[in-house]
Amino acid sequence: MFSIFWEDFWRSSGLPWEDVLLRVFLAALIGFLLGLEREISHHPAGMKTHMLVCLGSALASLIACEMSIYAFQNLPQTRLDVSRIASGVVSGMGFIGAGAIMKSRDGTMVTGITTAATLWVTACLGLAIGMGEFRISIVTFVVVLFSTLFLKRAEKRFFVQKRERSIDIMLLDKQETLPFLDSYFESKKVRVISFEYKRNPDHRTTSGDPIYTCRYTIRVPHGMVFVAMMRDLAMVENILEVYETLHGKEAALDYRKSEEEKGNELS
């Protein structure tokens, strides 16, 4: 009985063995390389996850190919819709991708969106490899690897200024509130670029407590919901007001505009 099983195992009525091995190993290689980039970048879904996703998708495509060949050879009158297997894999990847997206309890941080998208593309690559579409798979793989490796560097170099914001915070009890702000920014991975402290003797509460004004120029990380961060700061007991201000070139242009308006009024 074992010999019959062994003969059936090696006898191929569909795809030849070398074709199956090529598709499986190519899917494993592409999944490994895409996962390696995520692993180096310290993201939750790494080499094993991407390799398994790509292999699973390739397996689904291989099964669809084998079913098509078997139906064509043995059941010529049967209509077989193999596209349902591919659509099931693509839609099912939405659940796995959702598991890679993480949102903080306070709603200020959303991470893992790029990893979820990479997993989804890896599944599509596995489907294409399993179908034998090697040119499409390799070209898409190169483009995906380029986007995850080089676009990240370009984004850090050319768009980092876009994430710089300046906020003014009016607070009480500076000895308690300032250390809290430092720890809050550190926990949210917000980089403090500059800090200004102002004390106006005329600014006091109705009970006579002094009001301090601090200006922070910060760099907001990816996934940070800036409005949610401002809301969290406004909920702190010792913070009276928090609002965004202009900084850098925008502040210089605003200052120049105000000076021109003053000059026009005097003239």
RARA-V461276 format. One record per helix or strand of 3 or more residues. SS is the DSSP state (@ for helix, = for strand). FROM is the first residue (numbers start at 1). LEN is the number of residues. Records with the same first field share a line. If there is no record, write none. Layout:
# RARA-V461276
SS->FROM-LEN ; FROM-LEN
This chain:
# RARA-V461276
@->2-9 ; 17-24 ; 47-28 ; 83-18 ; 113-18 ; 134-25 ; 160-4 ; 174-14 ; 226-9 ; 248-19
=->109-3 ; 164-8 ; 191-14 ; 210-10 ; 239-7
